[in-house]
Amino acid sequence: MASVRFENVSKVFGGLVAAHNLNFEINDGEFIVFVGPSGCGKTTTLRMLAGLERPSYGRICIGDRDVTLDSPGRRDISMVFQSYALFPHMTVYKNLAFGPDVRGMGKPEIDSRVRSVAETLHLDKLLDRYPHELSGGQRQRIALGRTMIRQPKIFLLDEPLSNLDAALRVSMRSGIIELQKRLAVTAVYVTHDQVEAMTMGDRIAVFKDGIILQFDTPQNIYQHPANTFVATFMGSPKMNLIPGTLDVRPSGAVAQLADASLFFASDRLIDFGAQPNHEVEVGIRPQDIHWVKDAPSRCTHTLRGSIKAIETTGPETYVTIAAEGAEFGSRFPSFAGIALGQSVELAVDPNDVYLFDRKTGRNLLLKGGAGTRGVASAQVTKTKQAELKQGGLTQ
């Protein structure tokens, strides 16, 4: 079994808490993505799993075995680094064969493994070349190949695509996923790119300040973000947040924006002890904002504003609109007939509107609230769920 379990794991560097009380489980064969901004603790967490850093508190288990104090060599893991870490004086063949050779594997088996992996990664015609003769994508495939040859229980990948150009990153993403599924190995992938996280992960852990704010499926992360950080970090363009106040009534609650009111039925709201004029932020994703004249009939909320900026990308036009005391983004058809300063009337489906506590950032809607899309619940440990609930970071 190559399942992973973190139990109350923290890492402290001097006075800096790099990871705080992490509790989560990774199932055998899952592809898990750690995502977050620089310095959020995701790489430190990966390095603790690899054995390159020792936790200050807590314990780490791989399968049923406590590996907290084990060296990297005893954990049966293999790691791919951002820098590739290839030997420049060795050919592709020798780079691939280095690990098995050091461990004393027989030459016939080494040769068989090298050629099999090289064929899988389309490196079979490059075995006599040196790293400096290869492209970034080819060198990255060699780094992946060295991981595959070891046939470890767990693959660890630390931002392996960040040095590649955009087109190559897209093709390598699908290639990594295909390999991981074919080999049926557990994988943990670190990135700061939310597109990579959404397209690659079976589940995603969103980090901020050494804490996991949400550990869930990509669908749940996107459709039911735990708080404003997750809501704005995941999704491109990011979710709009419009400040307002909330008044709770027997039948529901009314969010009052500058010039508009939005009603939320009581069965959509969590019990959060709202006070009169409770300060909130209304969240709307850019793709959920429509021109009134083109809006589906389900879009019954309207907003009025003026156009402040226009960016045409080809497939779509991104527009910044000033309305309701804030500026927010929307997406329109490519080369839409609009101009700076133009007044616009917009429409929104009530089920596409999110509601957050302005002070804590907490999502105030039950699952099935903003967007009525049913999804599986996150597999986070009960300890972590309780911790996040106490901190106001989960629903």
Contacts in CASP RR format, 6 or more apart in sequence:
PFRMAT RR
TARGET T0000
AUTHOR 0000-0000-0000
METHOD contacts of the structure
MODEL  1
MASVRFENVSKVFGGLVAAHNLNFEINDGEFIVFVGPSGCGKTTTLRMLA
GLERPSYGRICIGDRDVTLDSPGRRDISMVFQSYALFPHMTVYKNLAFGP
DVRGMGKPEIDSRVRSVAETLHLDKLLDRYPHELSGGQRQRIALGRTMIR
QPKIFLLDEPLSNLDAALRVSMRSGIIELQKRLAVTAVYVTHDQVEAMTM
GDRIAVFKDGIILQFDTPQNIYQHPANTFVATFMGSPKMNLIPGTLDVRP
SGAVAQLADASLFFASDRLIDFGAQPNHEVEVGIRPQDIHWVKDAPSRCT
HTLRGSIKAIETTGPETYVTIAAEGAEFGSRFPSFAGIALGQSVELAVDP
NDVYLFDRKTGRNLLLKGGAGTRGVASAQVTKTKQAELKQGGLTQ
1 28 0 8 1.000
1 63 0 8 1.000
1 64 0 8 1.000
2 28 0 8 1.000
2 29 0 8 1.000
2 62 0 8 1.000
2 63 0 8 1.000
2 153 0 8 1.000
2 154 0 8 1.000
2 185 0 8 1.000
2 186 0 8 1.000
3 25 0 8 1.000
3 26 0 8 1.000
3 27 0 8 1.000
3 28 0 8 1.000
3 62 0 8 1.000
3 63 0 8 1.000
3 186 0 8 1.000
4 25 0 8 1.000
4 26 0 8 1.000
4 49 0 8 1.000
4 60 0 8 1.000
4 61 0 8 1.000
4 62 0 8 1.000
4 63 0 8 1.000
4 154 0 8 1.000
4 186 0 8 1.000
4 188 0 8 1.000
5 24 0 8 1.000
5 25 0 8 1.000
5 26 0 8 1.000
5 60 0 8 1.000
5 61 0 8 1.000
5 63 0 8 1.000
6 22 0 8 1.000
6 23 0 8 1.000
6 24 0 8 1.000
6 25 0 8 1.000
6 45 0 8 1.000
6 49 0 8 1.000
6 60 0 8 1.000
7 23 0 8 1.000
7 58 0 8 1.000
7 59 0 8 1.000
7 60 0 8 1.000
7 61 0 8 1.000
7 383 0 8 1.000
8 21 0 8 1.000
8 22 0 8 1.000
8 23 0 8 1.000
8 57 0 8 1.000
8 58 0 8 1.000
8 59 0 8 1.000
8 383 0 8 1.000
9 19 0 8 1.000
9 21 0 8 1.000
9 22 0 8 1.000
9 23 0 8 1.000
9 45 0 8 1.000
9 48 0 8 1.000
9 55 0 8 1.000
9 57 0 8 1.000
9 58 0 8 1.000
9 59 0 8 1.000
9 60 0 8 1.000
10 17 0 8 1.000
10 19 0 8 1.000
10 20 0 8 1.000
10 21 0 8 1.000
10 22 0 8 1.000
10 55 0 8 1.000
10 56 0 8 1.000
10 57 0 8 1.000
10 58 0 8 1.000
11 17 0 8 1.000
11 18 0 8 1.000
11 19 0 8 1.000
11 44 0 8 1.000
11 45 0 8 1.000
11 48 0 8 1.000
11 53 0 8 1.000
11 55 0 8 1.000
11 56 0 8 1.000
12 18 0 8 1.000
12 56 0 8 1.000
17 210 0 8 1.000
18 39 0 8 1.000
18 41 0 8 1.000
18 44 0 8 1.000
18 210 0 8 1.000
19 41 0 8 1.000
19 44 0 8 1.000
19 45 0 8 1.000
19 48 0 8 1.000
19 55 0 8 1.000
19 210 0 8 1.000
20 209 0 8 1.000
20 210 0 8 1.000
20 211 0 8 1.000
21 57 0 8 1.000
21 211 0 8 1.000
21 387 0 8 1.000
22 45 0 8 1.000
22 212 0 8 1.000
22 384 0 8 1.000
23 380 0 8 1.000
23 381 0 8 1.000
23 383 0 8 1.000
23 384 0 8 1.000
23 387 0 8 1.000
24 205 0 8 1.000
24 212 0 8 1.000
24 215 0 8 1.000
24 380 0 8 1.000
24 381 0 8 1.000
24 384 0 8 1.000
25 379 0 8 1.000
25 380 0 8 1.000
25 381 0 8 1.000
26 32 0 8 1.000
26 186 0 8 1.000
26 188 0 8 1.000
27 186 0 8 1.000
27 379 0 8 1.000
28 186 0 8 1.000
29 184 0 8 1.000
29 185 0 8 1.000
29 186 0 8 1.000
29 187 0 8 1.000
30 186 0 8 1.000
30 187 0 8 1.000
30 202 0 8 1.000
30 203 0 8 1.000
31 177 0 8 1.000
31 180 0 8 1.000
31 181 0 8 1.000
31 187 0 8 1.000
31 189 0 8 1.000
31 200 0 8 1.000
31 201 0 8 1.000
31 202 0 8 1.000
32 186 0 8 1.000
32 187 0 8 1.000
32 188 0 8 1.000
32 189 0 8 1.000
32 201 0 8 1.000
32 202 0 8 1.000
32 203 0 8 1.000
32 204 0 8 1.000
32 205 0 8 1.000
33 188 0 8 1.000
33 189 0 8 1.000
33 190 0 8 1.000
33 191 0 8 1.000
33 196 0 8 1.000
33 197 0 8 1.000
33 200 0 8 1.000
33 201 0 8 1.000
33 203 0 8 1.000
33 204 0 8 1.000
33 205 0 8 1.000
34 42 0 8 1.000
34 43 0 8 1.000
34 45 0 8 1.000
34 46 0 8 1.000
34 188 0 8 1.000
34 189 0 8 1.000
34 190 0 8 1.000
34 191 0 8 1.000
34 205 0 8 1.000
34 207 0 8 1.000
35 42 0 8 1.000
35 190 0 8 1.000
35 191 0 8 1.000
35 192 0 8 1.000
35 193 0 8 1.000
35 194 0 8 1.000
35 196 0 8 1.000
35 197 0 8 1.000
35 204 0 8 1.000
35 205 0 8 1.000
35 206 0 8 1.000
35 207 0 8 1.000
35 233 0 8 1.000
35 234 0 8 1.000
36 42 0 8 1.000
36 192 0 8 1.000
36 194 0 8 1.000
36 206 0 8 1.000
36 207 0 8 1.000
36 208 0 8 1.000
36 233 0 8 1.000
37 192 0 8 1.000
37 208 0 8 1.000
37 233 0 8 1.000
38 192 0 8 1.000
40 207 0 8 1.000
40 208 0 8 1.000
40 209 0 8 1.000
40 210 0 8 1.000
41 207 0 8 1.000
41 210 0 8 1.000
42 190 0 8 1.000
42 192 0 8 1.000
42 205 0 8 1.000
42 207 0 8 1.000
43 158 0 8 1.000
43 159 0 8 1.000
43 190 0 8 1.000
44 53 0 8 1.000
44 210 0 8 1.000
45 207 0 8 1.000
46 156 0 8 1.000
46 158 0 8 1.000
46 188 0 8 1.000
46 190 0 8 1.000
47 53 0 8 1.000
48 54 0 8 1.000
48 55 0 8 1.000
48 60 0 8 1.000
49 60 0 8 1.000
49 77 0 8 1.000
49 154 0 8 1.000
49 156 0 8 1.000
49 188 0 8 1.000
50 72 0 8 1.000
50 75 0 8 1.000
50 77 0 8 1.000
50 79 0 8 1.000
50 156 0 8 1.000
51 67 0 8 1.000
51 70 0 8 1.000
51 71 0 8 1.000
51 72 0 8 1.000
51 75 0 8 1.000
52 72 0 8 1.000
54 68 0 8 1.000
54 69 0 8 1.000
55 68 0 8 1.000
58 68 0 8 1.000
59 66 0 8 1.000
59 68 0 8 1.000
60 66 0 8 1.000
60 67 0 8 1.000
60 68 0 8 1.000
61 67 0 8 1.000
62 75 0 8 1.000
62 76 0 8 1.000
62 77 0 8 1.000
62 153 0 8 1.000
62 154 0 8 1.000
67 74 0 8 1.000
67 75 0 8 1.000
75 154 0 8 1.000
76 152 0 8 1.000
76 153 0 8 1.000
76 154 0 8 1.000
77 152 0 8 1.000
77 153 0 8 1.000
77 154 0 8 1.000
77 155 0 8 1.000
77 156 0 8 1.000
78 146 0 8 1.000
78 147 0 8 1.000
78 150 0 8 1.000
78 152 0 8 1.000
78 154 0 8 1.000
78 155 0 8 1.000
78 156 0 8 1.000
79 147 0 8 1.000
79 155 0 8 1.000
79 156 0 8 1.000
79 157 0 8 1.000
79 158 0 8 1.000
80 143 0 8 1.000
80 144 0 8 1.000
80 147 0 8 1.000
80 155 0 8 1.000
80 156 0 8 1.000
80 157 0 8 1.000
80 158 0 8 1.000
80 160 0 8 1.000
81 143 0 8 1.000
81 158 0 8 1.000
81 160 0 8 1.000
82 158 0 8 1.000
82 159 0 8 1.000
82 160 0 8 1.000
82 162 0 8 1.000
82 163 0 8 1.000
83 163 0 8 1.000
84 131 0 8 1.000
84 136 0 8 1.000
84 139 0 8 1.000
84 140 0 8 1.000
84 142 0 8 1.000
84 143 0 8 1.000
84 163 0 8 1.000
85 143 0 8 1.000
86 95 0 8 1.000
86 131 0 8 1.000
86 139 0 8 1.000
86 142 0 8 1.000
86 143 0 8 1.000
87 94 0 8 1.000
87 95 0 8 1.000
87 98 0 8 1.000
87 131 0 8 1.000
88 130 0 8 1.000
88 131 0 8 1.000
88 132 0 8 1.000
89 130 0 8 1.000
90 98 0 8 1.000
90 130 0 8 1.000
90 131 0 8 1.000
91 127 0 8 1.000
91 128 0 8 1.000
91 129 0 8 1.000
91 130 0 8 1.000
92 118 0 8 1.000
92 123 0 8 1.000
92 126 0 8 1.000
92 127 0 8 1.000
92 128 0 8 1.000
92 129 0 8 1.000
92 130 0 8 1.000
92 131 0 8 1.000
92 134 0 8 1.000
92 142 0 8 1.000
93 114 0 8 1.000
93 118 0 8 1.000
93 127 0 8 1.000
93 128 0 8 1.000
95 131 0 8 1.000
95 142 0 8 1.000
95 146 0 8 1.000
96 114 0 8 1.000
96 117 0 8 1.000
96 118 0 8 1.000
96 123 0 8 1.000
96 127 0 8 1.000
96 142 0 8 1.000
96 145 0 8 1.000
96 146 0 8 1.000
96 149 0 8 1.000
97 110 0 8 1.000
97 111 0 8 1.000
97 114 0 8 1.000
97 149 0 8 1.000
98 146 0 8 1.000
99 146 0 8 1.000
99 149 0 8 1.000
99 150 0 8 1.000
100 106 0 8 1.000
100 109 0 8 1.000
100 110 0 8 1.000
100 113 0 8 1.000
100 149 0 8 1.000
100 150 0 8 1.000
101 110 0 8 1.000
105 113 0 8 1.000
113 149 0 8 1.000
114 127 0 8 1.000
114 149 0 8 1.000
115 124 0 8 1.000
115 127 0 8 1.000
117 123 0 8 1.000
117 145 0 8 1.000
117 148 0 8 1.000
117 149 0 8 1.000
118 124 0 8 1.000
118 126 0 8 1.000
118 127 0 8 1.000
118 145 0 8 1.000
120 148 0 8 1.000
120 179 0 8 1.000
121 141 0 8 1.000
121 142 0 8 1.000
121 144 0 8 1.000
121 145 0 8 1.000
121 148 0 8 1.000
121 179 0 8 1.000
122 141 0 8 1.000
123 138 0 8 1.000
123 141 0 8 1.000
123 142 0 8 1.000
123 145 0 8 1.000
126 134 0 8 1.000
126 138 0 8 1.000
131 139 0 8 1.000
131 142 0 8 1.000
134 142 0 8 1.000
136 163 0 8 1.000
136 164 0 8 1.000
136 168 0 8 1.000
137 164 0 8 1.000
137 168 0 8 1.000
137 172 0 8 1.000
140 160 0 8 1.000
140 161 0 8 1.000
140 163 0 8 1.000
140 164 0 8 1.000
140 172 0 8 1.000
143 160 0 8 1.000
144 160 0 8 1.000
144 176 0 8 1.000
144 179 0 8 1.000
147 155 0 8 1.000
148 179 0 8 1.000
148 183 0 8 1.000
151 183 0 8 1.000
152 185 0 8 1.000
153 185 0 8 1.000
153 186 0 8 1.000
154 185 0 8 1.000
154 186 0 8 1.000
154 187 0 8 1.000
154 188 0 8 1.000
155 180 0 8 1.000
155 185 0 8 1.000
155 186 0 8 1.000
155 187 0 8 1.000
155 188 0 8 1.000
156 187 0 8 1.000
156 188 0 8 1.000
157 176 0 8 1.000
157 187 0 8 1.000
157 188 0 8 1.000
157 189 0 8 1.000
157 190 0 8 1.000
158 190 0 8 1.000
159 190 0 8 1.000
159 191 0 8 1.000
159 192 0 8 1.000
160 172 0 8 1.000
160 176 0 8 1.000
160 189 0 8 1.000
161 168 0 8 1.000
161 169 0 8 1.000
161 172 0 8 1.000
161 173 0 8 1.000
161 191 0 8 1.000
161 196 0 8 1.000
162 191 0 8 1.000
162 193 0 8 1.000
164 172 0 8 1.000
169 196 0 8 1.000
173 196 0 8 1.000
173 199 0 8 1.000
173 200 0 8 1.000
176 189 0 8 1.000
176 200 0 8 1.000
177 200 0 8 1.000
180 187 0 8 1.000
189 196 0 8 1.000
189 200 0 8 1.000
189 201 0 8 1.000
191 197 0 8 1.000
194 233 0 8 1.000
194 234 0 8 1.000
194 235 0 8 1.000
194 236 0 8 1.000
195 236 0 8 1.000
197 204 0 8 1.000
197 218 0 8 1.000
197 234 0 8 1.000
198 204 0 8 1.000
198 218 0 8 1.000
198 221 0 8 1.000
198 222 0 8 1.000
198 234 0 8 1.000
198 235 0 8 1.000
199 218 0 8 1.000
201 218 0 8 1.000
202 217 0 8 1.000
203 215 0 8 1.000
203 216 0 8 1.000
203 217 0 8 1.000
203 218 0 8 1.000
203 378 0 8 1.000
203 379 0 8 1.000
204 214 0 8 1.000
204 215 0 8 1.000
204 216 0 8 1.000
204 217 0 8 1.000
204 218 0 8 1.000
204 221 0 8 1.000
204 234 0 8 1.000
205 212 0 8 1.000
205 214 0 8 1.000
205 215 0 8 1.000
206 212 0 8 1.000
206 213 0 8 1.000
206 214 0 8 1.000
206 215 0 8 1.000
206 221 0 8 1.000
206 229 0 8 1.000
206 230 0 8 1.000
206 233 0 8 1.000
206 234 0 8 1.000
207 213 0 8 1.000
208 229 0 8 1.000
211 393 0 8 1.000
212 384 0 8 1.000
213 226 0 8 1.000
213 227 0 8 1.000
213 229 0 8 1.000
213 230 0 8 1.000
213 388 0 8 1.000
213 393 0 8 1.000
214 220 0 8 1.000
214 221 0 8 1.000
214 225 0 8 1.000
214 226 0 8 1.000
214 227 0 8 1.000
214 230 0 8 1.000
214 378 0 8 1.000
214 388 0 8 1.000
214 393 0 8 1.000
214 394 0 8 1.000
215 378 0 8 1.000
215 379 0 8 1.000
215 380 0 8 1.000
215 384 0 8 1.000
216 224 0 8 1.000
216 377 0 8 1.000
216 378 0 8 1.000
216 380 0 8 1.000
217 375 0 8 1.000
217 376 0 8 1.000
217 378 0 8 1.000
219 373 0 8 1.000
219 375 0 8 1.000
220 367 0 8 1.000
220 375 0 8 1.000
220 376 0 8 1.000
220 377 0 8 1.000
220 378 0 8 1.000
221 230 0 8 1.000
221 234 0 8 1.000
222 234 0 8 1.000
222 235 0 8 1.000
223 370 0 8 1.000
223 371 0 8 1.000
223 373 0 8 1.000
223 375 0 8 1.000
224 363 0 8 1.000
224 367 0 8 1.000
224 368 0 8 1.000
224 370 0 8 1.000
224 375 0 8 1.000
224 395 0 8 1.000
225 231 0 8 1.000
225 234 0 8 1.000
225 239 0 8 1.000
225 354 0 8 1.000
225 363 0 8 1.000
226 362 0 8 1.000
226 363 0 8 1.000
226 388 0 8 1.000
226 393 0 8 1.000
226 394 0 8 1.000
226 395 0 8 1.000
227 356 0 8 1.000
227 360 0 8 1.000
227 361 0 8 1.000
227 362 0 8 1.000
227 363 0 8 1.000
227 392 0 8 1.000
227 393 0 8 1.000
227 394 0 8 1.000
228 241 0 8 1.000
228 281 0 8 1.000
228 356 0 8 1.000
228 361 0 8 1.000
229 361 0 8 1.000
231 239 0 8 1.000
231 241 0 8 1.000
231 283 0 8 1.000
231 354 0 8 1.000
231 356 0 8 1.000
231 363 0 8 1.000
232 238 0 8 1.000
232 239 0 8 1.000
232 241 0 8 1.000
235 285 0 8 1.000
237 286 0 8 1.000
237 318 0 8 1.000
237 329 0 8 1.000
237 331 0 8 1.000
239 283 0 8 1.000
239 284 0 8 1.000
239 285 0 8 1.000
239 286 0 8 1.000
239 354 0 8 1.000
240 283 0 8 1.000
240 284 0 8 1.000
240 285 0 8 1.000
240 286 0 8 1.000
240 289 0 8 1.000
240 326 0 8 1.000
240 328 0 8 1.000
240 329 0 8 1.000
241 281 0 8 1.000
241 282 0 8 1.000
241 283 0 8 1.000
241 326 0 8 1.000
241 328 0 8 1.000
241 356 0 8 1.000
242 257 0 8 1.000
242 281 0 8 1.000
242 282 0 8 1.000
242 283 0 8 1.000
242 284 0 8 1.000
242 324 0 8 1.000
242 325 0 8 1.000
242 326 0 8 1.000
242 328 0 8 1.000
243 257 0 8 1.000
243 279 0 8 1.000
243 280 0 8 1.000
243 281 0 8 1.000
243 325 0 8 1.000
243 326 0 8 1.000
243 358 0 8 1.000
244 255 0 8 1.000
244 256 0 8 1.000
244 257 0 8 1.000
244 258 0 8 1.000
244 279 0 8 1.000
244 280 0 8 1.000
244 281 0 8 1.000
244 282 0 8 1.000
244 358 0 8 1.000
245 255 0 8 1.000
245 256 0 8 1.000
245 277 0 8 1.000
245 278 0 8 1.000
245 279 0 8 1.000
245 280 0 8 1.000
246 253 0 8 1.000
246 254 0 8 1.000
246 255 0 8 1.000
246 256 0 8 1.000
246 274 0 8 1.000
246 277 0 8 1.000
246 278 0 8 1.000
246 279 0 8 1.000
246 280 0 8 1.000
246 355 0 8 1.000
246 364 0 8 1.000
247 253 0 8 1.000
247 254 0 8 1.000
247 256 0 8 1.000
247 276 0 8 1.000
247 277 0 8 1.000
247 278 0 8 1.000
248 269 0 8 1.000
248 274 0 8 1.000
248 278 0 8 1.000
250 266 0 8 1.000
251 265 0 8 1.000
251 266 0 8 1.000
252 263 0 8 1.000
252 264 0 8 1.000
252 265 0 8 1.000
252 266 0 8 1.000
252 269 0 8 1.000
253 263 0 8 1.000
253 264 0 8 1.000
253 266 0 8 1.000
253 269 0 8 1.000
253 274 0 8 1.000
254 261 0 8 1.000
254 262 0 8 1.000
254 263 0 8 1.000
254 264 0 8 1.000
255 261 0 8 1.000
255 262 0 8 1.000
255 263 0 8 1.000
255 264 0 8 1.000
255 280 0 8 1.000
255 282 0 8 1.000
255 355 0 8 1.000
257 282 0 8 1.000
257 324 0 8 1.000
257 325 0 8 1.000
258 323 0 8 1.000
258 324 0 8 1.000
258 325 0 8 1.000
258 326 0 8 1.000
259 304 0 8 1.000
259 323 0 8 1.000
259 324 0 8 1.000
260 301 0 8 1.000
260 302 0 8 1.000
260 303 0 8 1.000
260 304 0 8 1.000
260 324 0 8 1.000
262 282 0 8 1.000
262 301 0 8 1.000
262 350 0 8 1.000
262 353 0 8 1.000
263 350 0 8 1.000
264 350 0 8 1.000
264 355 0 8 1.000
264 365 0 8 1.000
267 366 0 8 1.000
268 365 0 8 1.000
268 366 0 8 1.000
268 368 0 8 1.000
268 369 0 8 1.000
269 355 0 8 1.000
269 364 0 8 1.000
269 365 0 8 1.000
269 366 0 8 1.000
270 364 0 8 1.000
270 365 0 8 1.000
270 366 0 8 1.000
270 395 0 8 1.000
272 357 0 8 1.000
272 362 0 8 1.000
272 364 0 8 1.000
278 357 0 8 1.000
279 357 0 8 1.000
279 358 0 8 1.000
279 359 0 8 1.000
280 355 0 8 1.000
280 356 0 8 1.000
280 357 0 8 1.000
280 358 0 8 1.000
280 364 0 8 1.000
281 355 0 8 1.000
281 356 0 8 1.000
281 357 0 8 1.000
281 358 0 8 1.000
281 361 0 8 1.000
282 353 0 8 1.000
282 354 0 8 1.000
282 355 0 8 1.000
282 356 0 8 1.000
283 353 0 8 1.000
283 354 0 8 1.000
283 355 0 8 1.000
283 356 0 8 1.000
283 370 0 8 1.000
284 328 0 8 1.000
284 348 0 8 1.000
284 352 0 8 1.000
284 353 0 8 1.000
284 354 0 8 1.000
285 352 0 8 1.000
286 318 0 8 1.000
286 328 0 8 1.000
286 329 0 8 1.000
286 330 0 8 1.000
286 331 0 8 1.000
287 331 0 8 1.000
288 348 0 8 1.000
288 349 0 8 1.000
288 352 0 8 1.000
288 353 0 8 1.000
289 303 0 8 1.000
289 328 0 8 1.000
289 329 0 8 1.000
289 330 0 8 1.000
289 331 0 8 1.000
289 346 0 8 1.000
289 347 0 8 1.000
289 348 0 8 1.000
290 296 0 8 1.000
290 299 0 8 1.000
290 346 0 8 1.000
290 347 0 8 1.000
290 348 0 8 1.000
291 332 0 8 1.000
291 344 0 8 1.000
291 345 0 8 1.000
291 346 0 8 1.000
291 347 0 8 1.000
292 299 0 8 1.000
292 302 0 8 1.000
292 345 0 8 1.000
292 346 0 8 1.000
292 347 0 8 1.000
295 346 0 8 1.000
295 347 0 8 1.000
296 349 0 8 1.000
298 349 0 8 1.000
298 351 0 8 1.000
299 347 0 8 1.000
299 348 0 8 1.000
299 349 0 8 1.000
300 347 0 8 1.000
300 349 0 8 1.000
300 350 0 8 1.000
301 347 0 8 1.000
301 348 0 8 1.000
301 349 0 8 1.000
301 350 0 8 1.000
301 353 0 8 1.000
302 345 0 8 1.000
302 346 0 8 1.000
302 347 0 8 1.000
302 348 0 8 1.000
303 323 0 8 1.000
303 324 0 8 1.000
303 345 0 8 1.000
303 346 0 8 1.000
303 347 0 8 1.000
303 348 0 8 1.000
304 323 0 8 1.000
304 343 0 8 1.000
304 344 0 8 1.000
304 345 0 8 1.000
304 346 0 8 1.000
305 321 0 8 1.000
305 322 0 8 1.000
305 323 0 8 1.000
305 324 0 8 1.000
305 343 0 8 1.000
305 344 0 8 1.000
305 345 0 8 1.000
305 346 0 8 1.000
306 321 0 8 1.000
306 322 0 8 1.000
306 323 0 8 1.000
306 341 0 8 1.000
306 342 0 8 1.000
306 343 0 8 1.000
306 344 0 8 1.000
307 319 0 8 1.000
307 320 0 8 1.000
307 321 0 8 1.000
307 338 0 8 1.000
307 339 0 8 1.000
307 340 0 8 1.000
307 341 0 8 1.000
307 342 0 8 1.000
307 344 0 8 1.000
308 320 0 8 1.000
308 321 0 8 1.000
308 322 0 8 1.000
308 327 0 8 1.000
308 340 0 8 1.000
308 341 0 8 1.000
309 319 0 8 1.000
309 320 0 8 1.000
309 340 0 8 1.000
310 317 0 8 1.000
310 318 0 8 1.000
310 319 0 8 1.000
310 320 0 8 1.000
310 338 0 8 1.000
310 339 0 8 1.000
310 340 0 8 1.000
311 317 0 8 1.000
311 318 0 8 1.000
311 319 0 8 1.000
312 318 0 8 1.000
312 334 0 8 1.000
312 335 0 8 1.000
313 334 0 8 1.000
314 334 0 8 1.000
314 335 0 8 1.000
315 334 0 8 1.000
316 331 0 8 1.000
316 332 0 8 1.000
316 333 0 8 1.000
316 334 0 8 1.000
317 331 0 8 1.000
317 332 0 8 1.000
317 333 0 8 1.000
317 334 0 8 1.000
317 335 0 8 1.000
317 336 0 8 1.000
317 338 0 8 1.000
318 329 0 8 1.000
318 330 0 8 1.000
318 331 0 8 1.000
318 332 0 8 1.000
319 329 0 8 1.000
319 330 0 8 1.000
319 331 0 8 1.000
319 332 0 8 1.000
319 336 0 8 1.000
319 338 0 8 1.000
320 327 0 8 1.000
320 328 0 8 1.000
320 329 0 8 1.000
321 327 0 8 1.000
321 328 0 8 1.000
321 329 0 8 1.000
321 330 0 8 1.000
321 344 0 8 1.000
321 346 0 8 1.000
323 346 0 8 1.000
330 346 0 8 1.000
332 338 0 8 1.000
338 344 0 8 1.000
351 369 0 8 1.000
351 370 0 8 1.000
351 371 0 8 1.000
351 372 0 8 1.000
352 370 0 8 1.000
352 371 0 8 1.000
353 370 0 8 1.000
354 363 0 8 1.000
354 365 0 8 1.000
354 370 0 8 1.000
355 363 0 8 1.000
355 364 0 8 1.000
355 365 0 8 1.000
355 370 0 8 1.000
356 362 0 8 1.000
356 363 0 8 1.000
356 364 0 8 1.000
357 364 0 8 1.000
360 391 0 8 1.000
360 392 0 8 1.000
360 393 0 8 1.000
361 392 0 8 1.000
362 392 0 8 1.000
362 393 0 8 1.000
362 394 0 8 1.000
362 395 0 8 1.000
363 395 0 8 1.000
365 395 0 8 1.000
366 395 0 8 1.000
367 374 0 8 1.000
367 375 0 8 1.000
367 377 0 8 1.000
367 395 0 8 1.000
368 374 0 8 1.000
380 388 0 8 1.000
385 394 0 8 1.000
388 394 0 8 1.000
END
